[in-house]
């Protein structure tokens, strides 16, 4: 009996303090996972919840323990005076931080049938052998908690907002957060507060992220974690470009590997060359919005030198013939050669009658991101108006974007 009490005293309480608005978010979108957890506990087995940070593992742990408490099966580590003769359910958050000796004793008690363990572990982290053996020895079911898909996001937001949410808002917010439950929650609360997510004729519609400050910025900084100088520089570069070729900027391989291992950056290939992008585009938006203009200018210069740009823009033959050796190329043509792929795409749409909000909907990014791209385009081309932008594109033989139609029912 004292053995179990000693373990409970060594384990942190799973009922950690929740954010101030977490009570507004009833459990939704996780029917399958809740069913598997309930079935395992009903059968006397334990559960190990795995997944990336922020996907909602702790929320499911809390729900599991609440259900266990309803059947008088829960014993809180902080309230234990004596161990009952019956079976107990033990909840453990961040089980990878447990002392190996404590984890081994938990495994021993689970094997004896005295307890069922509901543990939360983070993907990619080392876990004590006693926790890992829970599912290897059949003493607990391993349940992977994945990011939300669009239909789950729609369900979660409908429960939270108590009304229907427009499909385009679901897709846009899902893209920014990559289905991460924590980021989705923070983005929703932020968007409601700033007015970019509002109800129109009974349906919630989202106009895009127009600012990225306050609590949302704090959450993103927490998600990025403590960064080395090289990691900070690499994240800033990726935030500016959207996607970055590591071959063009040698010296960041170690930082990229570390950030990829922690789930901050995702690696993909295009034509065989490795490229990195933010796992959660929302983080890139927040980083770009907080970046000082001097930092942005320095990094844009570095990107230009590294040729992390699109191939040189073909200059019309007639323009070349009319040019003399003493006359340098027009600033707009030279500037076009330094535009990234995304900047050229935004510039092409901006040269039409599309508003920043409409461009944001087409590209599934925030309005703030579009405005940031436009400011960088203007800076590179030395112009200040969209009318000048259209002229610059025409002078270089590039037409305005016409491959996508204007979004319907979109306010400017």
Steps between C-alpha positions, in 0.01 A plus 500: 500500500780744583666407170207638300471806722867576440452485125199728511695753701780491240272550200388848401127562505341458157244769576726791414367855489313576181513828301235752594282427197551125485167440672330641191635209294298185570655180375398456135634341185655208689218245511720218369781564746262538795336172404831314494606647834167415665507144364855444626421625850176302513701189421744565783783608270694823495553753219808678370412811301769601249526792263665834434479784746180695484283237328279457806650204687468665841139596427420136428684394814283736704187363335608142569562575866168681531324191369699278734411725793132464413532126557696548824814365332716814514746569776663841484871499587453815705204370700610145579493412868489124461480254215166317476480129452335539159647589164635857446555714190812717496534794260847624407569799277842546337593144592836539324611709799438223755788360701583157352467336843149641546407394146623146570291476817193623313554226242535243777171603663323504164627149429361387835163643401485753783495809278426612146723776370384779270822665385581780257829489308635729230602370159874487448584516871675229697269332752600295803497126440220447749268723296603357163444146621141579595389465139774257399383258770132550417425686824387814317364585159706747300273769355655749257344847511531657156441862394141592418372450148259752345184318608628485857592869493147581381354297786727653763437858385125446471493381861716788621325772297153346535423558137596388150839602366566563132698224322756750369564613860551137605748443217688822561534457875586135450777591257650761734498270802560168318221360714687556828234521772685750717579738214145467366360594838731801535442616143123477544498698824733759348294529181176546693661767717647694206181468294644308206277203595142622524152370449310620194143381450549213741827377345848571635735636233870571522672783313855390582748589770542877499731520801705251698574640843412448864429152630515345151857621454589368846360157415698488175821597678433224753437253215830594333685453827846626590693566181869526425614798291525278191150360561361850543660615175372196311145543629507868401617406150228238461238744629603745227504251215242239596729223378879497495762292319773391738738455207491874438593592858774271631571507870142447621493121474539437872238761590259356243551149635432613856187696405372212290552256786299729730218532250556868421611451138384248242733374226386421148667472162441672172713374213719309743608808699399500870283792600366597839182677602320573825303204628238748618460792254346703784841504670656642184235773484562600860879501456476707181262749663733550797816534289659843493543668162878513545513126563274435202719716274817321610348157448354594162848607394638166617231317306588697190869417527415134561273503195205375699295668231321408186700468177583834335200661335531490118532856374310572177729504194376842394587646841854360470547651152392842621739493793849653474806385696504827689137460609441251784194276486184649649482455874173308472656238270802450723274478802283239339802269483520499881136416568429164662245268346234602751573870453459465125172318552366768733625773268322339206167503682556846646547637149135414434201636686525239773517636855744371759219307665407332174863408433522358852199277434643379171837411651355383834716737703422793726439854382800607704719254310381641167571855617848397617573346160376814323716728712805292414405509131461879510835534677681285245342677203524850639128570455214590731177443302326204346470692178881519488514130576290417197725714282812331636364155423401607151843650435663169585268305277300355788124526496273525801373174649194373317494129575266534796170678522403756758359350820125533532321695771821644636510839659787726410 
